[in-house]
Amino acid sequence: MEKGKQTRTRGAISRHDLEQQLNLKQLQVNSLLAITKAINANVKAPDLFEMYRSFLEWEMGVGKMALFVSEGEHWACATSLGIGQELCHRRFGESQFHRFRQVESLYEEEDSPFREFEIVIPVHHKKQPLAFVFLADIKDDQDLHSKIQFITTVTNIVAVAIENKRLFKRQLEQERFKQELRLAAKMQRMLIPEQMPRTAFYEFDAIYQPKLGIGGDYYDILLLSEHKMAFCVGDISGKGVAAALLMANFQAHFHSHLNQRDGLEKLVRNLNESVMRITRGDKFITFFVAEYDMLTQQLRYVNAGHNPPLLISNGQLKKLDKGCTILGAFPELEQVEIGEEQITHETLIMAYTDGLTDIRNEEGDFFDEDLGYKFVKTHYQLPVRDFNLLLREELERFKGDTEYPDDLTVLTCKIY
């Protein structure tokens, strides 16, 4: 009888333990469902971290915890439990965590920042670390291995959800940035001529291709009087938004100074002062500007450190290289030389930025000046539109699958 009584007692204890374990499992599952619902409801990251912390404290019986997540180049503590504020506010580099590849017990040296923890659980996705949770003082009221497995599952779910939020936020920011770039590109297009002028005396055509949608290349064509017109090509150092902003500012100054009709030398000196005042020497502009008088058939120009435009007339090719140094490099220009050409025959002028000569083919060869000279000599008798279309085809053929390295502008003028 006594033996049977002892057996029933042991059976009653086992049932009690089983009920406790089942109740605990049910609480854990309910917490997991609550976290999953919160993720599906797009709960904010701080609230999700708070749910995770509470789950570890009350359902898992964790006394100490620190969850670290990536913040770009650093790892920061997203939520913690039972630890000092010093660790919570520290920023760690990747080198502090890269050695943790799997769930493992910690036997840290005295000077380790994680010496108060017993277990680390890393979370990886496609071999990239997403999070690390450090644990200590875990109540051993059930199988510790099963408890760690459940904590690992929940940590993975929370870490992946936070990473998805971060990626979605980045995607939204990228889309917003792309939209702003598209708007900026549209605004920049308004700063350059929309229609290429064609008269009985001259015609123009252009290739204009900013590297990043917007950029620092600039060209313009202006009618100064009934018998005089001006055109220019410029290249602001740099690419993207910063170069585009400087380009827009430069365009305003160019129009303002050109309308003062003080001559090319005064124009270029005033532009140099404007660029220096705006950039304080941090940026510079290479610039070519020319005036053509239809009555005298005289072309006058200044080349401020720009790639020399090519002028070809009656089969003779010249480089328009007279002028001065780049704009914005020095407070004052020491010397400005005015170049002059008398137009007596049908003449083609091809002005361009260094985005043309920086183009490489798949073998690494440049579309250098010699190739440019050869192309101009071969095709200069074409109308400017056909000339530029053929040049575009030649550049595409030359570069193959390589990308354009820089902003590209070609302004082609034919004078009759």
N, C-alpha and C positions, 0 to 999 in steps of 0.2 A: 504493500500500500504506500509506503513511504517513497519507494522508487517511482511509482506512478505519479504521485503528487509532485515530485521534483521535475518529472518530465513535463507535466502540464504547466508548471511555473515557467520553465524555460520556454515553452511554446508561447505563453502569454507575453513574455518579454520580447520575443522575436516579432510577434504581431504588432506590439507597441512600437518597436523600432521601425518596422516596415511602414506603419502608418505615418510616423514622423518623417521618414524619408520620402514617402509619397507626397505628403503635404509640402515638404520643402521643394521637391521637384515641381509640383504644381505652381508654387510661388515663382520659381525660376522661369518656368515656361510662360506664366502670365507676364512676367517682367520682360521676357524676350518678345512676346507679342506686343506689349506696350511700346517697346523701343522700335519695333518694326513699323507699327502704326504711326508713330511719331515721324519716322523717316519718310514714310509714304505721304504724310501730311505736310512734308517740307518744313518741319520744325527747325528753328534757327540753331546754329551750331552750339552756342552757349547752353541752350536748354537741353540739347541732346547730350552734351557732356555732363550736365547736372543729373540727368536720368541715369547715365552710365555710372557716375560716382555713387549715387544712391543704391543702385543695383549691387555694386560690389560691397558696399558697407552693410546693407540690411539683408540681402538675399544670399550673398556669398560669404559674409562674415570676415571681410578683409579689414584689417586694422590700419595698414599703411599702403598707399598707392600713389603713383605718379604716372600720368599718361602724357607722353611726348609725341607731338606731331610736327610735320615739316612746315616751316615758314620760309620757303625759298632756300636761301643758303644756310639757314640756321634751323635748329630744333628747339621748340619751346614747350613748356608744360601747359597743357590745355586744361587739365583738371587734376586735383590731388586730394589726398585724404590722410590726415594724421602726420603730416611732415611739416618741417619748418618753411618759412617764407623765402629763405635764401635760395633753396633749390628751385622753388616755384618761379622765381624771377630770373633765373640764369638762362643764357642762350648757349647752346652747344653746337659745335661743328659736327659734320658727319663722322669724323674720325673717332668721336666718343662712342658711336653706336655700331659702326660697320662690323665689329667683331661678333655682334649678337646675330646669329643666323637661325637659331631655333630656340624653342622653350628650354630654358636651362636654369639650374640653380646657380646662385651667385656666391662666390667666395672672394670678395673684393678686398684689396689691400686697404690699409687705414686711410690713405690719402685719396681714395676714390670718392667721387661725388655720389656714388650709389651704394656706399658701404652699409647703409641702414636697411637695404632691401635683401630679400632672400631669393626671389625668382624674377626673371625677365621673360616677357612674352613679346617677340617681334612679330609685326604684321608686314608681309610682303605681297606685292602684286606684280606679276610678270618680272620677278627678280628685283623690283624696285621697292625700297623700304617706305612704308606708309606711316607706321606708328610703332612705338615701343611702350609697353606698360610694365612698370616695376611694382612688385608686390612684397608685402611682409606682414607678419602677425595674422596669419590666416587661421581661423577657428577650425580645428580638426574634428568636427562633429560628424563627418562622413568621409568617404573615400576621397583623399586629397587629389589623387590622379583624376578622378571624374570631375571634381570641382575645377581643377585647372583646365581641363578640356572644355568645360562649359564657359569659363571665363574667356578662353581663347576664341571660342565661336562668337561670343557677343562682342569681343574686342574687334574681331575681323569685320563684323557687320557694321559697327560704328565707324571704324577707320575707313572702310570703303565708302560709306555714305558721306563722310566728311570730305574725302578725296573727290568724290563725284560733285559735291557742292562747289569745291574749289575749282575743279575743271569747268563746271558750268558757268561759274562766275567769270573765269578767264575767257571763256568763249564769248560771253556777253560783252566783256570789255573789248575783245578783239573785233567783234562785229560793230560795236559802237565806234571804235577807232577806224575801221575800214569805211564806215559811213562818213565819218568826219574827213577822212582822206579823199573820198569821192567828192564830197562837197568842196573841199579845198582845191582839188584838181579842177573842178568846174569853175570855181572862182578864178583860179590862175589862168585858165584858158581865156577868160574875159580880158586879161591884161595884155594879150598878144593879138595881132591882127586876125580877125575872123575870116575876112575875105582878102585874097591876094590881089593887089592892084595890077591891072593890065591896061596900058595905054598905047598910043601910037609910038611913044618914045621909049617905053620900058615895060617889063613884066617881071613878076616875082613868083616864086613857089618855095615852100618850106617843108622840111621833115622835122617834126618836133616830137620827141619821145622821152619824157622823164623816166628815169630808172625806177623810182618808187611811186609813180603816178603823179607826184608833184616833185619839183626840183629847182635847181638854181640856174638853169639855162634861160636865156632871154634873147628875144629878137623883136625888132620893131621896124615899121616903115611909116614915115610921116611925110605929108605934103606940106612944104614950108611956104610956097607961093605958087602962082600959076606956072612958073617955069623952073622951080627948084624943089627937090625932094631930098629926104635923108633916110638912111637905114642903118641899123646897128645889129650887132650880135655880142652878147656878153655871157660870161660863165662865172657864177659865184662859187667860191670854194665850199666844198661840202655837198651833201645831198639831203633830200627829204624836206621836212617841215621847216627847219631852221633856214636852209638855203632858200626855200620858197618865200619865207617872210622877208628876207633881205632882198630878194629879187623884186617883190612887190614894192618895197620901199624905194629901191633903186629906180624902178620904172617911174615912180611919181617924181623923183628928183630929176630924172632925165628929161621928162616932158616939161617940167617947170623951167629948167635952165635952157633947154633948147628953144623955148618960146621967147627967151630974152634976146635972141639973135645977136649974141656978142661974139660970134665966131667960134670955130672949133677949139682953138687953144684955150680960150676962156671957159668954154663948156667943159672940157676935160679937167681943167684945174678945179672948177667948182664941184664936179662930180667926185673928184678925189677927196676934197675937203668934206663932202657929205658922207662918203663912206667911212672916212676916219672918225668923224663925229659919232656915227651910229655904232661902229664895231670896235672902236678904240684899238685898231690894229690886230684884232683877233681873226678877222676875215679879210679876204681880198677879192678883187674882181678883175678878170682879164676882159678887155673890152675893145671892140672895133666899131668905129662910127665913120660914116662917109656922107658927103653932100654931093649931089649931082645937079649942075645947072644945064638945063636943056637948051638954053640959048647959046651959051658959050661952049657947050659940050665938054665942060671941064669937071673932072671928078677930084674932089679934095677929101683927104681922110686922115685919121689918127688911129694908130694901132697901139693900144695900151697893154702890151705884154700878151696879146692874144695870138692864137695860131694864125699865121699870115693867110688871109684869103687869097685865092688864086684868081688871077685875071688873065683871060686869054682872048686875044684879038688878032685876026688875020694869021692864025696859027702860032703866034708868039705868046708864050706863057710867062707871067710875072708874079712875084709874091708881093703883096701889099704889106710891107713890114716896117714902114717908117712911123715913128710916133714917140712913145715914152714907156716907162715902166708900168707895172700893174697898178691898179687903183686901190687905195686903202692900206698900202704897205708903209708909206712915208707921209708925214704931215704935209710936205710940199713936194711938188714935182720939179726937179732941177731943170729939165729941158723937155720941151714938147715940139717935136718936128712934124710939120704938116707935109703929108705926101700929096703929090699932084700927078694926075694922069689925064692926057688929052685923048678923048674918045673920037677916033676918026673912022673906025669901022665897027661893024656889029661886034659887040663885046659881051662875053659871059663872065660873071663874077660868082665864085662859089665861096661863101663864108661859112665856117663851121666851128664847132666846139671840139675839145679834145676827146669827147665821147666817140668821135669817128676814128681817130688814129689809135685809140686804146682798144679797139675791137681785135680779138684774137680768133684764130681758127683752131681746129681741134689739135693741130700740131704745135700750137703755142706761138705761131707767127702773127705779127701785128699787121693790120691794114694801115701801113705806114704812108708817109708822104709820097714816096715813089709810086705806090699803087694809086694814090689820089691823083698825082700828076698824069699818070698814064690814062686813067679813066677820063679826066677832063679833056685831055688832048684828043681822045678818041671820039667823045660824044658832045663836044661843046656846041656843035651846030644845031643840036636838037632844041625844040622849045623847052622852056624851063620845067614844065610839068612832066614831059616825057623824060627829060634828063634826070629828074629826081626819082621818078618811078623806076627807071633802069638802075639808078644808083642803089635804091632800096633792094631791088632784086639781087644786085651784085653783092651787097652786104650780107643778105640772108644766105646766099650761096657760099660766100667766103667763111662765115662763122660757123656754118653747120649747126650742130646741136649745142654749141656754147651760148652763154647768155651775153646780152649787152652789158658791159662792165660799168657804164656810167650814163648820165643824162646825154642824150644825143640830139643835136640840132644842126641842120644844114639849111642855110638860106641862100637860094640861088637867084641871081638877078641877071637879066639880059637887057642890054641897052642897044637900041637900034639907031 
